[in-house]
């Protein structure tokens, strides 16, 4: 049922509180997960500490030959929040004697990106601020951190185009990316906190446009949609990072299943949950028992069989959906798959060991295969979503004990 009651005056598109993630009654995380999580945090503690020691105040996106490529080509500036987000998690999950060190670093790496809250040249402020200032707010209750999030949300909403009813990608004003579904909640958060109707209305319109033009009938997602800049008419689907325009880039599919689920939590609008479920089911159908997808399922016999950052993000989105869908059978299937993915990523061929020379946490990720950037390497967002999903599942398991 669509939830519409108890919305704050002036913010008719947004619920006053996020819908909770509630796993089916009696669901248990397998006992094997605890050991996998311990290995993940040990690796992250060593690798993240090494990065901030060797390259203070740097925000690399990907490794080259297993070494963080500081100052390498970025394509766009979208990753500065993921290092701080990992530091915030390590301030609670690292070995106790190091948590204060990680907490101080988390605050520092969050502070030095605060100026980006007014950056209206990118579509990625959710990646920057939800991973950092949202965690800082939750840790302290400091209203100044909430105000940073609100300003970042207003900046996100300011990119809205009436012609076409969408917020464009960083690339150009006629371009709409599926990635924006992982950032649009910043505008919804700002609407929720302020009661400013325009913020929420524009965010919801963007989601409806994305749903209409980038999501296909089989649940697959196009990476990009192009619009007529003068009229706002939709022109065609295309891709920047997938194998073909009519394929489905795996990380974009993860953005869709995770992002539409998050928007449902902010709005209670059932069509967004239905879209997230369709995207999730397509992802599961395409990936199956292998658990980790290639860059794009449409690529025949891919040279690189794995894109681990897509798997990490999809696992987080599936875990969230497991706590949102009403069908307990489907919910358990999503939760089981999310756990299985994380346990697979914790195996030796994906998870670096604390003592090896490889500087990232998670191997076999890719940034941009077409541009040859960070291919079959560690990527900062892959490390972040891997650890974030580990943390979510672990918190549930700890509460269930």
N, C-alpha and C positions, 0 to 999 in steps of 0.2 A: 504494500500500500504506500502511496506517495505521502510523505510527511510534510504537512504545511502549517501545522499549528505552532503557536508560541514563537513566531518570528518577531524580531525587534521592529518597532515602528520605523519606517523609512528604509528598511533593508529587506524587502519582500522576497528577494531571491535567496536569502541566506538564513540558515538556522542559527539560533543563539549559541549553540554549542555543537561541536563535532559529534556526529553519531558514533557511538562506541564500537570497537572491534570486539566481538564476543564469539569465541570459538564454541562449537557444539558442546553441550553438557557432557562431561566425562572424558573429553578428548585429552589424551596424554602424549606428550613428546617422548619418543623412545629414549631409553637410558643411554644409548650410544651417543646421543647428541652432546652430552656434557663434555665428553672427551674431545670431540671435534671442536667445540667452542673454546675449550682451554687452549688447544693448539692454535686456533685462529688469533686469540688475544695475545699469546706469546709471540707469534710472528709479528703481529701489528705493533706491539710494544717495541720490538727491536727495530723494525723497518722505519716506523714513523719517527722514533727518536733519532735514528741515523740520518734521516732526511733533514730534520730541523737543525741538527748539529752541523752537518756538512754544508748545507745551503740555507742559512738563516734568512727568513723573510721571503723565500722563493716559493712559487706556486707552480711547479711543473705539472704538465698534463699527463705525460706518458714517459715510459722508459725507452731507451734504445740499447739493445743488447743487455737488458736487465738493469741499466743504470739510468737514474732519473735525468731526463734531457732538459736541463734548466736553460731557459732562453730559446728553446726550439720553436718552430712554427706552431702557432696556436689555432689558426683559422678564425677563431673568435674567442673573446675573453669571457669564459663561462664557468671556470673550475675553481675559483678562489675559495669557495666555501667548503670544498670537500676535505681539505687538509684540516681546517679548523674543526669540522664535524667529527673527524676521526679522533682528534685530540680531546674533544669533549667526551666521546665515548670511553677513551682510554683513561680519562680522569676518574672513571668509575669502575673500569674493567681491568686495568693493568694491575700488576702486583702492587700490594698496598703501599709499599715504601716509595713508589714512583708516582702515585696518583696526584700528589700536590704539584709535582713538576709538570705533569701533563695538564693539570688545571690552569696553572699560570700560563703555559704555552697556548692553551685553548683560548683564554681571554685575549692574549696578545694577538694571535692570528685572526681572531674575530675583529678586534679593534682596528686593525690596519686595513680592513676592507669596508669599514663603515661608510666611507665616502661613496661607495658604489650604490648606496640606497637611492641616489638621485640619477643614476645612469640610465637614461632612456634610449640608449643606442643598442641595447641588447634585449633579448626576450627571456633571459636566464636568471632573473633575480631570485627565484625560488631556490635554484641550485645554490646560490650564494648565501641566502639569509635563513632559509628554513633549516638548513643543516648547522647553522652557527647561532644566530641570535635567538631563534626559537628555543634551542637547547639552553642558552644562557638565561633566557627568561624563565624557563621551567626550573632551572637550578636556583634562581635567586628571587623570582617574583618582582624584579626591578622594573618599574614602569618605563624607565628610559629605554630598556631593551625592547619593550612592546612598541614604543614610538618609532624605533628604527624599523621594525617589521611593518608597521602601518605605512610609513613613508615609502618603503620598498614596494608595498602593495599598491599605493597610489601611483607610483611611477610605472608599475606594470600596467595598470588600467589606463594610464595616459597614452599608451600606444594604440588604443582602440581606433579603428577606422569605421565610420558610419557606412561608407560605401563598401559593401561586402560583409560587414558585421564581424570583424575579426581583428586580432592583434597580430601584426606581421612578424615574421622572423627577422633576425638581425640582417639577413642577406639583402633584402630589398623590400619595398612596401607592397609589392604584389605577391609576395611569398608567404605562405602559411605552413609552419612546421608542426608535425605531431609532437615534437619535443615540448612545445609550449604547454601541453596538457600537464606536464610535471612542474610547471611554474605558475599556472593561472590561479592556483589557490592563494597566492599572495594577495591578489586583488579581492578574492572572497574573504580572506582573513581581515583585510582592512575594512571591508564593508561590515563584517560581523562585529568588529570592535568599535566602529564609529557610527553605524547606522546610516551611512551615506549610500543612498539607493543606487546612484549611478555606477559606483564601483562594482557592486554585485550584479547589476543588470548587464553591464558591458561584459563582465566575466562569463556570465551564463550565455549571453549571445555568442560569444566566441566559442564556447564549448558546443553549442548547438550547430554552429557553422562547421566546426571541425568534425562533429559527428556526421553531418550531412554529406560533406564533400571528401573527407579523408578516410572514413570508415566504409568498408565494402560489405556486401550482403553476407559473405562467408565469415565475417569477423576480422578479416585482415585489415591492416592499416597501411595507407600510403604514407611515405615520409613527408611529401610536400604537395601542396596545392597552389596553383597559380591563378590569379584573378586579373580581370581588366581593371587597370588602375583608375580609369575615368568613370566607369559605370559600376564597378564592384561585382560584375558578373563573373561566375566561376568559369575557368577555361579548361583546365586539365590537371590530372595528377602527374607528378614526376618524383624524382628522387635525387638526393645529393650523395647518399651514402649506401644505398642498396644496390643490388645487382642490375635491376631493371625497373622501369617506371611502373610496371604492373606487378612487380614482386612485393615482398614484404620484408623490409629490413628488420632484423630480429630485435635490435635494441629499440627501434621505433615501436614495435609491437609491444614490448615491455612498457614503454612510456604510455601507450594507450591503455593497457589493462590496469596499470597502476594509477595513472592520472585520472581516468574517468571514475575509478573507485573512490579516489580522494575527493573529487568534486561531488560525488553522491553524498559523502560524509558531511560536506559543507551545506548541501542544498536539500537533501532528502528527495530529490527528483529521481523517480524510478527509471526513467529512460537512460540516465547516466549509469546506473548500476547495470541495466541490461546491456549497455554497450561494453562496459568493462567485462562482463561475463562472456559476451561473444568474443571479445578480443582474447580473453584467457583461454577459452575453449579452442580457438584457432591455434594459439601458441602451444597448448598441450598436444593437440592433434599433430602438429608439424614436428615437434621436438621428441615427444614420446619417451621411451626408456633411456635414450641417450642422455637426457637431462640437461645437456648444454648444447645450444644451437650453433649453427654456423652464422656468418654475418647476414646472410639472406638465404632463405630456404629455396628461392627460385634459381639460385646458382647451381648448375649441374656439376656434380663431382667437385665440390669446392677444394681448392688447394689447401686452405686452412679450415679444418673442420670445426673449430671452436671459436666462440666469442663469449668469453666468460663474464664480461660486464653485463651483457644482455641477460644472461642466466641469473646473475646476482640481483639485478633490478626486478626481473620477472618474479623471482622467489619472494621478494618483499611485497610485490603487488598481489601475488597469490595468497600470501599469508593474510594480508589485509582483507581480501575478498572472502577468505574462509570465515572471517568474523562478521561479514555483512550479509551473505546470502542466507535465505530462509531454509533452503533444503539442506538438512544435516548430512545427507550422503554426498552431495556436491561439496559442501563445506569441508568435510573430512578429506575428500579427494584433493582439494586445493591445499589444505594444510599438509597432508602427507607428501605431496609433490614438492612443496616449498622446503620441507625438512630434508627430503631426499636430495634436492639440488644442493643445499648447503653442505650436507654431508659429503656429497660428491666433490664439491669445490674444496673441501678440507683434506682431500686425499693428496698424496705426494706430487702427482703430476700437475696439480693446479696450485696448491698452497706452498709458497716458499717456506723454507725452514729458517728459524731465527738466525742460524749461524752462517748460512750460505751467502755468496757475494751478490746474489740477485737482490735488488734494492726495493722492489715493490712487494706487495702482499700476495696478490692473486695474479697468476700467470695466464697466458693465452687470451688476453683481451685485445680488442682493436679499437682504435679511434676512427680513422678515416682511411679505408682501404683504397679508395679512388685516388687520394692524394698521397698515399704511402706514409701516413703519419701514425706512429704508434701501433703498428700491425704485429699481432702475436706478441704482445708485450704486457706489462702492467699498465693500467690506466687509472687515474686518480678516482674517477667516479665508480669504477668497478670495485676498487678497494673499499670505498665508502659504502656502497650499497650492500656489498658482501657483509661488512661488519655491522651495518645497521640492521640487516635481516637476522644475523646471528643474535644481536642484542634483543630484538623483538621476541624471537622464539625463546631465547633464554629467560627473559623476564616472565613470559607466560609460564614456562616450566617451573621457575622458582615460586611463582604465586600458587601453582597447583600442588606443591609439595605438602 
